[in-house]
């Protein structure tokens, strides 16, 4: 799931990026609203983490305008402005949640996860194909009932495959949905993650390689 972070304080932006990526999210991070406004028209996001006061002004004005046009992506306001009137203004402008600085990263991650699950176009909490099952609420994956320990990227790749069972998912689609803009689309990073995922799923591998195209989640073993 992709998250957009709007935070003008560079050091804090890097800390939040690392925390969200460590929780398995692809993160696009910018320092001001005009840059965020462009990205919001280019890619779907599961959540926006929005610093209220950015160089271009109070981001609530821009949020209010987007909500007026029917934009529904969940927004978490992350700000030092934490008086009751400030929070009320945030919710009236269209924010879904409000977290004051300073904050605990674990709480931010939990709040983002809650907003992502409440998004209008959210997917089912449980995804299943053959004997592979993913519980998104608990972020658990099992095969044949056995709990697996996946890295955040392995989890994200398997999730996309589970959303499109028996369909070919291209490497470019995996890059787009499971990595952020810093990923190198010509590197072998996808193949390395898929290889690790296959090892953890165990034989016979449900992840098939479709040569020249990408990967497919199937009920039969990978011939390679």
N, C-alpha and C positions, 0 to 999 in steps of 0.2 A: 504494500500500500504506500502511495506517495504522499508526503507531507510537505507543505510549503511553509517555510519559516521566514518571518519578516522581523529582523532585529538589527538595529543600527550599531549596537555596541559589538565590535568585532570579536573580542575575547569571549564574551558571553555567547555570541552566535556560534562560535566554534565548539564551545562546551555543549550547547544544546544539540547541535548537529551530531556530535559524537554520541550523545546519550540516546537520541532517537534512532540513529543507525544501529547502535548496539542492541536496540529493542527490535530490530528487523525492518524498520521503515526506510524507504528511499526518501531522501531529503533534498529539496531544492531550497537554497538559502540566499536571501537578498537583504540589503541594508535599508531599503526605502520602498514606499508603496508604489511609485510608478513602475519600478521593475517587477514588483509582484503582480501588478495589474496586467502587464504583458503576459507573464507566465500563466496566469489564470485563464487566459483566452487560448492558450496553446496546449495545455495538458489537464487531464482530470486529477483532482486531488481529493484524498479522503478527509483531510483536515487542514486548516490554516492556523498556525500559531503566530499571533499578531502582537508585536510590541505597539502599544498605543501611540506613544509620542516618537515619531520618526522625523528625519530632516525635512520632509515635505509638509509636516504639520500633524494634527490630530488624525490618526488613521480611522477614527470612528466616522468621520465625514465620508470617506471613501467607502467604508463598509455600509453605511446607511444608504448610499446611492446604489451600490450593487444589490442590496436586499430589495430596494424599491423596484429594480429591474427583474426580480424573480430569482436571483442567485441563491442557492440553497446549501452550498458547501458549509459544513460545521466550522465555526471559528472559536478559538480559544484566545482571549485577550490576556497577554502577559505583560504586566506593567507595574510600576511603582506607585501609580495613582490608585490608592486602595481605600479611600474614604467611601462611605455609603453612597453619596451622590455620584461619585465616579463609577462605582459598580452599577448603579441604576442606569446611568447614561450608557454604559457599555451594553447592557441587556436591551435597552430601548433601541439602540442603534442596530441590533441584530446579532450580538455576540451570543454564543451558546454556553460559554463558560468563562470564568474570570479567575485568574491566578495572580497573586501579588508577588512581587519581588521583595526580598530574596525568597527562593523557593527550593524545595528538594526535587532533584531530578526524577527520583522514583515516582513522586506524585505527578509531575508533569507527564511522564510516560503513561501512567494509569489514566489520567484525564484525557489524553489524546486517544488512547485505546477506546475509552468509553464513547467519545465523539465519533470515532470512525465506525464503531458498531451501530451507532444511532443514525448514521447518514441515510438519506432517503433511498439510495440505490444499493444498500448493503446486501451482501451475500449471506446465505444461511450460516448459522453458527457452526454446524457440522457438515463437513464435506467428506464424501465416501466414494471410492471406486474399487470394486473387487474387495480385497482384504486390507486395503489401505484406508485409514480413517484419520481425519483431522478435526480436532475440537478447537475452534478458534477462540472460544471464550477462555479456555484454559491454556491455549497455545501448546497443545499436546498432539503428537502424531503417533499412531500405532499401526503396526502391520501384524495381522493375524492376532490381534490382542496384545502384542508386545510393545511396550512404550519405547520410543526411539528418542535419542538426543541429537537434535539437528541444530546446525548453526543458523543464525538469522537468514542468511542468503539461501541456504538449502531449504529452509521453511518457506521462504517467499517463492522459490522456483516450484516446489511441490504444490503450493497453493494454486499457482496459475495453471499448472498441469491438471490439477483436480477440478478446476473450474471449466476446463475444456477436455474432458476425457475422450479418448479415441480420436481426437483432433490433433493435427500437427501444429505445434507452437514453435514459431521461428526463433532463432537466436536474437534477432532484432526485437521481437516482441518481449522476450525475457529481459533484455537490456532495458527496454522502455518501461516495463512495469516493476522490475525488481531492483534496478539500480538507479542512481541519480545521474545528473548531468556530468559528473566527474568520471563516469565509467568510460573505458576505451572500447568502442564497439568492434575494433579489429583484433583485440587481444583474445586469448584463450580462457578468459576468466569464466565464461559460462560453462565451457567444457569441464573445467576443473571443479566447479560447484556441482555439476551434474554427476561427475565421477564420484565425488564424495557422497552425494545423495544415494547413488546406486549401492555403494558399499554398505551404507547404513540400512537401506531397505532390505538388502540381502537377496540371495538367489531364490527363484528366478526373478530377474529384474523386471519390474513393470514399466520401466522407462525405456522406450525404444528410440534408437537413433534413426531418423529418416534422412538418409544421406543427401547433402546438398540443400536441405530445407530446415531441419530442426529436430524436435523431439516430440514424442507422443506417449501418453500414459495409456497402457493397454493391460488387459488381463492376462496376456501371454508373455513369455520371456523374450528379452532382447536377443536377437540372433547374433549380435556382435560379441 
